[in-house]
């Protein structure tokens, strides 16, 4: 059996580091995808674990709540990679709400756990987050704003699952005459 407290601690550490490196501001969105199967060393989608999903969500919420950042938990492909998020964030970002309740085999354990843990959860069809954490190669890139920039975290794995992270930045435009710094600040 997986050490659930170690999973929670590793996820919290990874999320906190990403929030800091990405310089997320209160009210911004961190998208997370997770294969609980991969955490246990199984092939993605073959050994879903709600207990592990709950441990992952606990770590994510500890980090996002401390930073006042919204968590968006990606569902699996059976729900078209929809996302669980707080209703307030859906209103703030004008996100298209859909009608479904995630379950471990239709949405995945991460989304199921997030739906239970959030204060007023809704499921949205899509969004563009400011940063993303992918545990187990669940392919969260479709939910990141352009331009995604890889972030190398201290936490490389959670259980047997590889951890990948990204922050985003606005696109650079203008060509050779463009200026990308303003008073010493870089985008």
ChimeraX attribute file (.defattr): number of C-alpha atoms within 10 A of each C-alpha:
attribute: neighborCount
match mode: 1-to-1
recipient: residues
	/A:1	5
	/A:2	11
	/A:3	10
	/A:4	17
	/A:5	14
	/A:6	15
	/A:7	23
	/A:8	23
	/A:9	18
	/A:10	22
	/A:11	27
	/A:12	23
	/A:13	19
	/A:14	26
	/A:15	26
	/A:16	19
	/A:17	18
	/A:18	24
	/A:19	23
	/A:20	12
	/A:21	15
	/A:22	20
	/A:23	12
	/A:24	20
	/A:25	14
	/A:26	13
	/A:27	16
	/A:28	17
	/A:29	25
	/A:30	27
	/A:31	27
	/A:32	29
	/A:33	27
	/A:34	30
	/A:35	30
	/A:36	33
	/A:37	23
	/A:38	23
	/A:39	25
	/A:40	19
	/A:41	14
	/A:42	15
	/A:43	15
	/A:44	18
	/A:45	17
	/A:46	12
	/A:47	18
	/A:48	22
	/A:49	19
	/A:50	18
	/A:51	15
	/A:52	26
	/A:53	26
	/A:54	23
	/A:55	24
	/A:56	29
	/A:57	30
	/A:58	22
	/A:59	22
	/A:60	30
	/A:61	22
	/A:62	17
	/A:63	22
	/A:64	23
	/A:65	12
	/A:66	11
	/A:67	17
	/A:68	15
	/A:69	20
	/A:70	23
	/A:71	27
	/A:72	30
	/A:73	30
	/A:74	32
	/A:75	31
	/A:76	26
	/A:77	13
	/A:78	12
	/A:79	19
	/A:80	13
	/A:81	23
	/A:82	25
	/A:83	30
	/A:84	34
	/A:85	27
	/A:86	19
	/A:87	17
	/A:88	15
	/A:89	20
	/A:90	20
	/A:91	11
	/A:92	9
	/A:93	13
	/A:94	11
	/A:95	17
	/A:96	13
	/A:97	18
	/A:98	13
	/A:99	9
	/A:100	14
	/A:101	16
	/A:102	25
	/A:103	18
	/A:104	20
	/A:105	16
	/A:106	17
	/A:107	24
	/A:108	29
	/A:109	30
	/A:110	31
	/A:111	33
	/A:112	24
	/A:113	24
	/A:114	28
	/A:115	23
	/A:116	15
	/A:117	14
	/A:118	16
	/A:119	12
	/A:120	13
	/A:121	20
	/A:122	21
	/A:123	27
	/A:124	23
	/A:125	17
	/A:126	20
	/A:127	20
	/A:128	19
	/A:129	24
	/A:130	25
	/A:131	31
	/A:132	32
	/A:133	28
	/A:134	21
	/A:135	27
	/A:136	24
	/A:137	16
	/A:138	21
	/A:139	17
	/A:140	24
	/A:141	19
	/A:142	12
	/A:143	22
	/A:144	22
	/A:145	18
	/A:146	16
	/A:147	14
	/A:148	19
	/A:149	14
	/A:150	13
	/A:151	18
	/A:152	15
	/A:153	17
	/A:154	12
	/A:155	16
	/A:156	16
	/A:157	18
	/A:158	22
	/A:159	21
	/A:160	16
	/A:161	23
	/A:162	16
	/A:163	22
	/A:164	23
	/A:165	24
	/A:166	24
	/A:167	24
	/A:168	20
	/A:169	14
	/A:170	10
	/A:171	10
	/A:172	11
	/A:173	10
	/A:174	8
	/A:175	7
	/A:176	6
	/A:177	7
	/A:178	9
	/A:179	11
	/A:180	12
	/A:181	9
	/A:182	8
	/A:183	5
	/A:184	7
	/A:185	7
	/A:186	8
	/A:187	10
